[in-house]
Amino acid sequence: MPTIRQLPPGVVNKIAAGEVVERPASVVKELLENAVDAGANRIDVTVIKGGSELIRVVDTGCGISTNQLSLAVASHATSKIQDADDLFKVATMGFRGEALASISEVSRFRLKSRVKDADEGAELVVDGGILQPVQPCGMPAGTVVEIRDLFFNTPVRRKFLRTPQTELGHVTEAFNRIALAWPNVHFRLIHGQRVIHDLSAVDDWRDRVIAIFGNELSDVLIPITGEANQMQLSGFVADPVYSRSHTRMQYLLLNGRFIRDRALQHALAESYRGLLLTGRYPVCFLRIDIPTDWVDVNVHPTKLEVRFQDSGQIYRHMLNTLRSKFLSTDLTARIGSSSHSHDEVSSEIAPSLAVGRSTQLQTESPHGLPWNSAPAESPSFAPKPLDETHPEWTPTNRFVDSDRIAVAPQPPAESNRSESESGLESVNFEPKQSPPSGLQLLNRYLVAEDESGIVVIDQHALHERVLYEALRDRVINSKLERQPLLVPEMIDLRPEEHAAVMQARELLAELGIEVEDFGGDTVVVSSYPAILGQISAETLLRQAIESLLNGNGHLERRDLLDELLHMMSCKAAVKAGDRLSQEEVEALLSQRHLCQDAHHCPHGRPTALIFTPEELDRRFQRT
């Protein structure tokens, strides 16, 4: 039978190295963390060939005394942990005792250090895990760690290294994460003879962010601050106009440590819901400071993942803080502004606190306005014929005058609909000011003027936003008018579609779509939202089914409801190509000031662009 043996220390360290030392960037991360913990005010990192040939880290920290130099590369030896309880309140960056031992096992390792009050330093050489005697050396106070020929004695690991340029990219990212978290330290990164980063110590964290990631961020960073129950959130998020197709520009720093946490990334994404297009991800640089005993950082060898004592509390704090900031910030895109504006908007437009529609649908109208149904006469006009893919239709009752703002078009009632339910969905309100004057261009854009410059508005995007917020408010307050069909419509579905509809019957009913099972895979639609009068019941149901199936059963109820509201508002809104009368233009512009998030449509597209006077003067060579 197999014999159980205890592995020799060299094999143990190589196994540990496999967990801690994945590539040169792993070494850089561990050494930088140790340098920061040593209290260094300057740290220089030099690498050659992406770190596979040389990694040298020099710091001005407290140093290591001569009699402890050999212990520094011993397994499970550390100055940062005293007992098991300390593992659950770690206040340092590095703390695992096997880091230097693992690194020295798979490289040609040299460690030199001198404490401030010593007359000389000491040097220790470890060649593939074999220690040489400690020797005295001359050097300034601090520590120098030099790693050459990484994985020279583990060729299987070495062959998995990528090109020097790829490895340099990983080294730079590891460097950036530490340098970003510690702006009071001077960091320098050199590859060969080329200086990649030379980051002087700064007091303003914004300066460190821009120094690392470029001046293009200077105009799009929105400052974030929030404190609650011993939790403090600070830093910056980027304006939605500045987004990425990946999440690599999301920097979450927990007590000074870069982490990847799915819950917090989800909170970030939720806060941007409706501000970004599908497939785009926000950019952020956020610091989260909480008591050390609220988090366990000892759950992953690289300390990249953590476990929170109460992740829900931190999730809500982040989401509430970000959404409140967005709702009180003017996010309208400005063309040619010398600096991106993030002025606070009027408290009449933004509530003092809102946590986002996907977290909780608000229980009252965003502006306390009464929503009701009333017939009204619309201005007459001759519609412009559209192309063959968009048949001509007469959008009557689409908008009314400035004292009665319509929220949806209503075509003439069809034969199978109840005549008593046809009519205009409108909002009654007392305008605080005369409606803005505007004009329509290209049958798709509205042009107006305000104190910021010339405003160009996408008529479909703005109307979609207005409808979305109206629909959401009515659903919340159970005031969504239903349009009963005089003759219920039978619709044949595929088995998976039928199952999805039957499972979501209550949700569909909240949206005014009443569905009954007719037998087999056939359903009967008896009513649907009156606000969507121009859409057939079958078209509406099939669009809803598509949203249900796209969720794959993983979307929460509020998210499904939100997606269906997006779909309904998009279908009901005026389209690009629809000609509007002057009265309709002014009516739609008036509604813009009633929306919480008037700067973006529910799908994340901007509703408006502002061309500043400075940009216009520059274009016309007036300056």
C-alpha positions in Angstrom: 0.0 0.0 0.0 1.2 3.6 -0.6 3.5 5.0 2.1 2.7 8.4 3.6 5.8 10.7 3.8 6.4 14.2 5.0 7.6 16.3 2.1 11.0 18.0 2.4 11.0 21.7 3.0 12.2 22.5 -0.6 9.2 20.7 -2.1 6.9 22.4 0.4 8.2 25.8 -0.6 7.8 25.0 -4.3 4.2 24.1 -3.7 3.7 27.3 -1.7 5.4 29.2 -4.6 2.9 27.8 -7.0 0.1 29.4 -4.9 1.9 32.8 -4.3 4.2 33.2 -7.2 2.3 32.9 -10.4 4.4 35.2 -12.5 6.8 38.2 -12.1 3.9 40.5 -11.2 3.2 38.3 -8.2 6.7 38.9 -6.9 6.4 42.6 -7.5 3.1 42.7 -5.5 4.5 40.9 -2.5 7.7 43.0 -2.4 5.8 46.2 -2.7 3.4 45.3 0.1 6.4 44.5 2.4 8.0 47.8 1.5 4.8 49.8 2.3 4.4 47.9 5.6 8.0 48.9 6.4 7.0 52.5 6.3 9.0 53.5 3.2 8.4 56.9 1.8 10.1 56.0 -1.5 10.0 52.7 -3.4 11.9 52.0 -6.7 11.1 49.0 -8.8 13.3 47.9 -11.7 12.5 44.9 -14.0 14.3 43.5 -17.0 12.5 41.3 -19.7 9.2 41.7 -17.9 10.7 40.6 -14.6 11.8 37.1 -15.8 15.4 38.1 -15.8 15.5 40.7 -13.0 13.2 42.2 -10.4 14.8 44.7 -8.0 12.8 46.6 -5.3 14.5 49.3 -3.3 12.7 51.0 -0.4 13.6 53.5 2.4 11.7 51.6 5.1 12.7 50.5 8.6 14.9 47.7 7.4 15.6 44.2 8.8 18.2 43.7 11.5 21.1 41.4 10.8 20.1 38.6 13.2 16.7 38.4 11.6 17.7 38.3 8.0 17.7 34.5 7.7 14.4 34.3 9.4 12.9 36.6 6.8 13.1 33.9 4.2 12.0 31.0 6.5 8.5 29.4 6.0 5.7 30.8 8.0 7.8 33.5 9.7 6.4 37.0 9.9 6.5 40.1 12.1 2.8 41.0 11.4 0.9 38.1 13.0 1.3 37.1 16.6 -1.6 34.7 17.1 -4.6 33.2 15.3 -6.9 36.1 16.4 -4.7 38.5 14.4 -5.8 36.8 11.2 -9.2 38.3 11.6 -8.1 41.9 12.1 -5.2 42.2 9.7 -4.1 45.9 9.4 -1.0 45.4 7.2 -0.7 44.8 3.5 1.5 41.7 3.6 1.3 39.1 6.3 1.8 35.6 4.9 5.0 34.1 6.1 5.7 32.0 3.0 6.1 34.8 0.5 9.9 35.4 0.6 10.5 31.8 1.3 8.5 30.8 -1.8 10.2 33.4 -4.0 13.7 32.5 -2.9 13.0 28.9 -3.6 12.4 29.5 -7.3 14.9 32.2 -8.1 18.4 33.5 -7.4 17.5 35.7 -4.5 19.5 38.5 -2.8 18.3 40.4 0.2 20.2 43.4 1.6 18.9 45.5 4.5 20.0 48.0 7.2 18.1 49.5 10.1 18.4 53.2 10.7 20.5 53.0 13.8 23.0 50.3 12.5 26.5 51.1 11.4 26.3 48.8 8.4 23.9 46.6 6.6 23.7 42.8 6.0 23.3 40.7 2.9 21.7 37.3 2.4 21.9 35.2 -0.8 19.6 32.3 -1.5 20.2 30.3 -4.7 17.2 28.2 -5.5 16.3 27.6 -1.8 19.9 27.1 -0.7 20.9 29.8 1.9 24.4 31.3 1.9 25.9 32.8 5.1 24.9 36.3 6.0 27.5 38.9 5.0 28.0 42.5 6.1 27.6 45.2 3.4 27.5 48.9 3.1 24.2 50.5 2.1 21.8 53.3 3.2 18.9 52.6 5.6 16.2 50.5 4.0 15.9 47.3 2.1 16.9 46.0 -1.4 15.4 42.8 -2.7 16.8 41.4 -6.0 15.4 38.4 -7.8 17.1 37.0 -10.9 16.2 34.2 -13.2 12.7 33.6 -11.8 11.7 29.9 -12.1 15.2 28.9 -13.3 14.9 25.6 -11.3 11.3 25.0 -12.2 11.3 24.9 -16.1 7.7 23.7 -16.3 6.6 27.0 -14.6 9.0 29.1 -16.6 7.7 27.9 -20.0 4.2 29.2 -19.1 5.6 32.8 -18.9 4.4 35.0 -21.7 6.4 37.5 -23.8 8.4 40.2 -21.8 5.9 42.8 -23.0 2.9 40.8 -21.7 4.6 40.1 -18.4 5.5 43.8 -18.1 1.8 44.6 -18.5 1.0 42.5 -15.5 3.9 44.0 -13.5 2.7 47.5 -14.3 -0.8 46.6 -13.2 0.5 45.2 -9.9 2.6 48.4 -9.4 -0.4 50.6 -10.2 -2.6 49.0 -7.7 -0.2 49.6 -4.8 0.9 53.1 -6.0 -2.8 54.1 -6.3 -3.5 53.0 -2.7 -0.6 54.9 -1.2 -0.4 58.4 -2.7 1.9 59.6 0.2 4.7 57.4 -1.1 7.0 58.2 -4.0 7.0 55.2 -6.4 9.1 54.6 -9.5 8.9 51.8 -12.1 11.7 51.2 -14.6 11.8 48.6 -17.3 15.4 48.2 -18.6 16.5 51.8 -19.1 13.0 53.2 -19.6 11.1 54.9 -16.8 7.5 53.9 -17.0 6.2 55.7 -13.9 7.8 58.3 -11.6 5.1 59.2 -9.1 5.9 61.8 -6.6 4.1 61.7 -3.3 0.9 63.8 -3.4 -1.7 65.0 -0.9 -4.6 65.0 -3.3 -5.6 61.5 -4.4 -6.9 62.9 -7.7 -3.4 63.8 -8.6 -2.2 60.3 -8.2 -5.1 58.9 -10.2 -4.3 61.2 -13.1 -0.6 60.7 -12.9 -1.1 56.9 -13.4 -4.0 56.8 -15.8 -3.6 60.0 -17.8 -4.9 63.6 -18.1 -8.0 62.4 -20.1 -9.5 61.5 -16.7 -9.1 65.0 -15.3 -12.4 66.3 -16.7 -14.6 63.2 -16.1 -14.0 62.3 -12.5 -16.9 62.8 -10.1 -15.9 63.0 -6.4 -17.6 60.5 -4.1 -17.8 60.7 -0.3 -20.1 58.9 2.0 -20.0 57.8 5.6 -22.3 55.6 7.7 -21.9 53.2 10.6 -18.1 53.1 10.7 -18.0 52.7 6.9 -16.4 55.4 4.8 -16.5 55.5 1.0 -14.4 58.0 -0.9 -12.7 58.5 -4.2 -14.0 59.1 -7.8 -16.2 57.5 -10.4 -16.1 58.5 -14.0 -18.9 60.3 -15.8 -20.9 57.8 -17.9 -19.5 59.4 -21.1 -16.2 57.7 -20.1 -16.7 54.0 -20.0 -14.9 50.8 -21.0 -15.7 47.5 -22.6 -14.2 45.7 -19.6 -14.0 46.0 -15.8 -10.2 46.4 -15.6 -10.6 50.1 -14.8 -12.5 49.4 -11.7 -10.3 49.9 -8.7 -11.8 49.1 -5.3 -9.4 49.6 -2.4 -10.4 48.1 0.9 -8.4 49.5 3.8 -5.7 50.2 1.3 -5.8 46.8 -0.3 -6.9 46.3 -3.9 -9.7 43.7 -4.1 -12.0 42.1 -6.5 -15.5 41.6 -5.0 -18.4 40.5 -7.1 -21.0 42.1 -4.7 -19.3 45.5 -4.8 -18.8 45.3 -8.5 -22.5 44.5 -8.8 -23.4 47.5 -6.7 -21.2 49.7 -8.9 -23.0 48.3 -12.0 -26.4 48.9 -10.5 -25.6 52.5 -9.6 -24.9 53.1 -13.3 -27.9 51.2 -14.5 -29.6 53.3 -17.2 -26.5 55.5 -17.6 -24.5 53.1 -19.7 -25.2 51.1 -22.8 -25.3 47.3 -22.6 -21.7 45.9 -22.8 -20.1 49.1 -21.3 -18.7 49.2 -17.8 -18.1 52.1 -15.4 -14.7 53.4 -14.4 -14.0 54.0 -10.7 -11.3 54.6 -8.1 -12.9 54.0 -4.8 -11.6 53.6 -1.3 -13.6 51.7 1.3 -12.5 52.0 4.9 -14.1 49.7 7.5 -13.0 48.2 10.8 -10.4 45.5 10.3 -12.5 42.9 12.2 -15.4 43.3 9.7 -13.4 41.6 7.0 -11.4 38.4 6.6 -8.6 38.9 4.1 -7.1 35.5 4.7 -9.3 33.6 2.2 -7.0 33.6 -0.9 -3.3 33.1 -1.3 -2.9 36.4 -3.2 -5.3 38.3 -0.9 -7.3 39.5 -3.9 -10.6 38.2 -2.5 -12.0 38.9 0.9 -15.0 37.8 3.0 -17.1 40.5 4.7 -18.9 40.0 8.0 -21.9 41.9 6.5 -21.5 42.3 2.8 -25.1 43.5 2.4 -24.5 46.5 4.5 -21.4 47.6 2.5 -23.3 46.9 -0.8 -26.2 49.2 0.2 -23.8 51.9 1.4 -22.0 52.0 -1.9 -25.1 51.8 -4.0 -26.9 54.5 -2.0 -23.9 56.8 -2.0 -23.3 56.5 -5.8 -27.0 56.8 -6.9 -27.5 59.8 -4.6 -24.5 61.5 -6.2 -25.7 60.7 -9.7 -29.2 62.0 -9.0 -27.8 65.3 -7.7 -25.2 65.8 -10.5 -25.7 67.2 -13.9 -24.5 64.4 -16.2 -25.4 66.1 -19.5 -22.6 65.8 -22.0 -20.9 69.0 -22.9 -19.0 69.5 -26.1 -15.9 71.7 -25.9 -16.2 72.5 -22.2 -12.8 73.4 -20.7 -13.6 71.1 -17.8 -16.4 68.6 -17.5 -19.2 70.0 -15.4 -20.6 68.1 -12.4 -22.7 70.9 -10.9 -25.3 70.0 -8.4 -28.8 70.1 -9.9 -31.8 71.7 -8.3 -33.3 69.9 -5.3 -36.6 70.3 -7.1 -35.3 67.9 -9.7 -33.2 65.5 -7.6 -34.5 63.9 -4.4 -32.2 64.1 -1.4 -31.8 60.3 -1.4 -32.5 57.6 -4.0 -31.0 54.2 -4.3 -31.7 53.4 -7.9 -34.6 51.8 -9.6 -33.1 48.3 -9.7 -32.6 48.3 -5.9 -36.0 49.5 -5.0 -38.6 51.0 -7.2 -39.6 54.3 -5.7 -43.0 54.4 -4.0 -44.0 57.8 -5.2 -43.7 60.0 -8.2 -40.2 61.5 -8.5 -41.7 64.9 -8.4 -44.9 64.4 -6.5 -47.0 65.0 -9.6 -50.5 63.4 -10.1 -50.7 61.0 -12.9 -54.2 60.6 -14.5 -55.9 59.8 -17.7 -57.9 62.5 -19.5 -59.0 63.1 -23.1 -57.4 66.0 -24.9 -57.3 67.5 -28.3 -54.0 67.4 -30.2 -52.7 69.9 -32.7 -53.2 68.7 -36.2 -50.4 68.3 -38.7 -49.5 66.5 -41.8 -47.2 63.5 -41.0 -44.2 62.9 -43.2 -44.2 59.6 -45.0 -41.5 57.3 -43.8 -39.5 54.6 -45.6 -40.7 51.2 -46.6 -39.5 49.6 -43.4 -41.5 52.1 -41.3 -45.0 52.3 -42.7 -46.7 55.7 -42.5 -48.9 56.3 -39.5 -50.6 59.3 -38.0 -49.3 60.0 -34.5 -52.3 61.9 -33.3 -52.7 62.9 -29.6 -49.0 62.6 -29.2 -48.4 65.8 -27.4 -50.5 68.7 -26.2 -49.9 72.3 -25.3 -47.6 73.3 -22.5 -50.3 73.1 -19.8 -51.0 69.4 -20.5 -48.0 67.4 -21.2 -48.7 64.1 -22.9 -46.6 61.1 -22.1 -47.4 58.7 -25.0 -48.9 58.7 -28.5 -52.3 57.2 -29.0 -53.4 56.3 -32.5 -57.1 55.8 -33.4 -58.7 52.9 -31.6 -58.7 49.6 -33.4 -61.9 47.6 -33.9 -61.1 45.0 -31.2 -60.4 47.5 -28.5 -62.8 49.0 -26.1 -63.8 52.5 -27.3 -64.2 53.7 -23.7 -60.5 53.2 -22.9 -59.1 55.1 -25.9 -57.7 58.5 -24.9 -54.7 60.5 -24.1 -52.4 59.8 -21.2 -51.4 63.1 -19.7 -49.9 64.9 -16.8 -51.4 67.9 -15.3 -49.0 70.4 -13.7 -48.4 74.1 -13.2 -45.2 75.0 -15.1 -42.7 76.9 -13.1 -41.6 78.8 -16.2 -42.6 79.2 -19.8 -41.8 76.2 -22.0 -38.4 76.3 -23.7 -38.4 77.3 -27.3 -36.9 74.7 -29.7 -37.0 73.4 -33.2 -36.7 70.0 -34.9 -33.9 69.0 -37.2 -33.7 66.0 -39.5 -37.0 64.7 -38.0 -35.0 63.3 -35.1 -33.2 66.0 -33.1 -34.5 68.9 -31.1 -32.4 72.1 -30.7 -32.8 74.5 -27.9 -30.8 77.1 -25.9 -30.0 77.3 -22.2 -27.4 79.0 -20.1 -24.8 76.4 -20.9 -25.0 76.8 -24.7 -26.9 75.1 -27.5 -28.6 71.9 -26.5 -29.2 69.1 -29.1 -31.7 66.5 -27.9 -32.5 63.1 -29.3 -36.3 63.1 -29.4 -36.6 59.3 -29.1 -34.2 59.0 -26.2 -35.8 61.9 -24.3 -39.4 60.6 -24.9 -38.3 57.1 -23.9 -37.0 58.5 -20.6 -40.2 60.4 -19.9 -42.3 57.4 -20.6 -40.1 55.1 -18.6 -40.4 57.2 -15.5 -44.2 57.6 -16.0 -44.6 53.9 -16.4 -42.5 53.1 -13.4 -44.4 55.4 -11.2 -47.8 54.0 -12.3 -46.7 50.4 -11.8 -45.5 51.3 -8.3 -48.7 52.9 -7.4 -50.9 50.4 -9.3 -52.3 53.1 -11.5 -51.3 51.7 -14.9 -54.4 51.8 -17.1 -55.3 48.6 -18.9 -56.8 48.4 -22.4 -59.3 45.5 -22.4 -59.7 43.7 -25.8 -63.3 43.3 -27.0 -62.1 40.1 -28.6 -59.3 38.4 -26.5 -56.4 37.5 -28.7 -55.1 33.9 -28.8 -51.4 33.5 -29.4 -49.5 30.2 -30.1 -46.2 29.9 -28.4 -43.3 27.5 -28.2 -43.1 25.3 -25.1 -40.3 27.3 -23.4 -42.1 30.6 -24.2 -45.4 29.2 -22.8 -43.6 28.2 -19.6 -41.9 31.6 -19.2 -45.3 33.4 -19.6 -47.1 31.2 -17.1 -44.3 31.7 -14.6 -44.4 35.4 -15.0 -48.2 35.9 -15.1 -48.3 38.1 -12.0 -45.4 40.2 -13.2 -47.0 40.7 -16.6 -50.3 41.6 -14.9 -48.5 44.4 -13.0 -47.6 45.8 -16.4 -51.2 45.6 -17.6 -50.7 42.5 -19.7 -53.4 39.9 -18.6 -52.7 36.4 -19.9 -54.6 33.2 -19.4 -53.7 29.7 -20.4 -55.9 28.4 -23.2 -54.5 24.9 -23.4 -51.5 23.3 -25.0 -49.0 26.1 -25.7 -51.6 28.7 -26.5 -52.4 31.7 -24.3 -55.1 34.3 -24.4 -54.3 38.0 -23.9 -57.4 39.8 -22.6 -55.8 43.3 -21.9 -52.6 45.2 -22.2 -51.4 48.7 -21.2 -53.5 51.5 -22.7 -50.4 53.6 -23.0 -49.1 51.3 -25.7 -52.1 51.6 -27.9 -50.2 51.5 -31.2 -48.6 48.1 -30.5 -50.6 44.9 -31.1 -51.1 42.6 -28.2 -49.1 39.8 -29.8 -46.2 42.1 -30.6 -46.1 43.3 -27.0 -46.3 39.8 -25.5 -43.5 38.5 -27.8 -41.3 41.4 -26.8 -42.0 40.6 -23.2 -41.2 36.9 -23.7 -37.9 37.9 -25.2 -37.0 39.8 -22.1 -38.1 36.9 -19.9 -36.1 34.4 -21.8 -33.0 36.6 -21.9 -32.9 36.5 -18.2 -32.4 32.7 -18.2 -34.1 32.6 -14.8 -31.3 34.5 -13.1 -32.8 38.0 -13.1 -34.5 39.1 -9.9 -38.1 40.2 -10.1 -37.2 43.9 -9.9 -34.7 43.5 -12.7 -37.2 41.8 -15.0 -39.8 44.4 -14.2 -37.2 47.1 -15.1 -36.3 45.4 -18.4 -40.0 45.1 -19.4 -40.5 48.8 -18.6 -37.5 49.6 -20.8 -39.0 47.7 -23.6 -42.4 49.2 -23.2 -41.2 52.8 -23.1 -38.9 52.2 -26.1 -41.8 50.9 -28.2 -44.2 53.7 -27.2 -41.8 56.6 -27.7 -41.7 58.8 -30.8 -39.1 57.5 -33.3 -36.3 59.0 -35.2 -38.0 60.1 -38.4 -41.3 61.2 -36.8 -42.1 64.8 -37.7 -43.2 67.0 -34.7 -45.1 70.2 -34.8 -43.7 73.2 -32.9 -46.2 72.7 -30.1 -45.1 69.1 -29.8 -41.5 70.1 -29.7 -42.1 72.5 -26.9 -44.2 70.0 -25.0 -41.5 67.4 -25.1 -38.8 69.9 -24.1 -41.0 70.9 -21.1 -41.1 67.3 -19.9 -37.3 67.1 -19.9 -37.2 69.1 -16.6 -39.6 66.7 -14.9 -37.3 63.6 -15.2 -34.9 62.4 -12.5 -32.4 61.1 -15.0 -33.1 63.4 -18.0 -29.6 63.1 -19.3 -29.8 59.4 -20.3 -32.5 57.2 -21.8 -33.3 53.9 -19.9 -30.8 52.0 -22.1 -27.9 54.4 -21.2 -27.8 56.5 -24.4 -27.4 60.3 -23.8 -30.6 62.2 -24.4 -28.8 65.5 -25.1 -25.5 67.1 -25.9 -24.6 70.7 -25.0 -22.3 72.7 -27.3 -20.7 75.3 -25.2 -20.1 78.9 -26.3 -16.4 78.3 -26.0 -16.5 75.4 -28.5 -18.7 77.4 -30.9 -16.3 80.4 -30.8 -13.4 78.1 -31.4 -15.0 76.4 -34.4 -15.9 79.8 -35.9 -12.3 81.0 -35.1 -13.5 83.8 -32.9 -10.8 83.1 -30.4 
